[in-house]
Amino acid sequence: MTEYRTLRVALLGAGAVGSQVADLLLKHGDELADRAGATLELAGIAVRDLDAKRDVDLPRELFTTDAETLIVGSDIVIELMGGIEPARTQVLHAIASGADVVTANKALLATHGSEVFEAADQVGAEVYYEAAAAGAIPIIRPLRDSLAGDRVVRIMGIVNGTTNYILDRMDTEGADFADVLAQAQELGYAEADPTADVEGYDAAQKAAILASLAFHTTVPLDAVHREGITSVDAAMIESARHAGYVIKLLAVCERLTAADGSESISVRVYPALVDRSHPLASVHGANNAVFVQAEAAGDLMFYGAGAGGVQTASAVLGDVVSAARRHIAGGVGVGESTRANLPAVPIGHVITRYQITLEVDDKPGVLATVAGILSEGRVSIATVEQTVIEADENTQTGGSARLVIGTHKAREQDLSETVERLAASGVVERVVSVLRVEGN
Ligand code: NAP
């Protein structure tokens, strides 16, 4: 048997992910040692409550409530506590103590990433975070390493399993948002407080992380435009289906090039229409997928489990092996790449296609009035479908009609001002929905 150097590994947190990481580290120690070129000794597991029930049986003597002492002298610190504090303090403490850090903490990286990466840079340490975006799916390393020689143009990600599960069931069953959410909570797909998922906060954190990597730019969380899925109802899903689309909560990270060649980026999270033939349309249930378009590589799709204790543990352990290899080989860690530092533009600058659904008076001239307002607002119509909702029995007019207007590409600011003018025009009874169309 090969004799390896022993590396001391400290684990902070033994919840859904941490307990599985500890279990796999202990079960597959010999195999991991051969891959890493070092024996990975699990020195201890820091938790809040020593008596809490764990998902797997783990040696009791490994547990401690003293994370700070456990960190000192460790080569690799795995942070799986979640949240900002004390995770931030412990991660900085680990870096200052000379350890490499592995974390799955998107909330921490999206809000304090720069502070953490700078601290690591100063001492030549490395921070690994494959599990922080899209769980088990390898996407951080492909963006950071495999595509380092290319230029990423756009990322479209389904990066939140809960919302994909809800939208998918609404699509396949015609069910309403509130009913599916309640069932998702019963089945454990959604938290008791679903705000972080359904309002898009979780997806926005992941979008900030992915955009930072893809565009070599620090993207603060407040530069990410965010809309959740709570306004999506069964009628919108049905109307999307009728037009050949499915509604997905997308994290879109896009490189924009102006006429003068200057570049900026747009990072946004919102429910969008995706053509049913697009690869993202076939991402069902709680799965995640990240669709990457790069200048040379073309279209790439990364698909799989975006969450789950043992699935996420796979990504964490991959990072642990990388950290161990680096410790053995020596040298400074790969720092955060912020060389491009492209400005992030507000949502008003985004150019995309839209589907506008209106309820209008069903009388002569209304369509012409609507078309005129759109044209004045520099929004060009691609398709129009009119359905009579209620009509006078004799004339078949005089009631209400539903207009579903597909637009060519338009600027978001022009579009939203135009929709305001439509709403105030006197012929529009109600703006039912305005959805962006992504993916073409
Ligand atoms: P979790 O089940 O809530 O577990 C958190 C663990 O951290 C618990 O063991 C808890 O101890 C410990 N902890 C919390 N605060 C602590 C403190 N102040 N001092 C010491 N220990 C503390 O969380 P999780 O689902 O495993 O998630 C961990 C991280 O992975 C999070 O950043 C999350 O965003 C990320 N992640 C999770 C998933 C997933 O599917 N769950 C997927 C991708 C990424 P006690 O057990 O004693 O309370």
Boltz pocket constraint, residues with backbone or C-beta under 6 A from the ligand:
constraints:
  - pocket:
      binder: B
      contacts: [[A, 12], [A, 13], [A, 14], [A, 15], [A, 16], [A, 17], [A, 18], [A, 46], [A, 47], [A, 48], [A, 49], [A, 50], [A, 52], [A, 65], [A, 67], [A, 79], [A, 80], [A, 81], [A, 82], [A, 83], [A, 85], [A, 86], [A, 104], [A, 105], [A, 106], [A, 107], [A, 131], [A, 132], [A, 135], [A, 306], [A, 307], [A, 308], [A, 309], [A, 312]]
      max_distance: 6.0
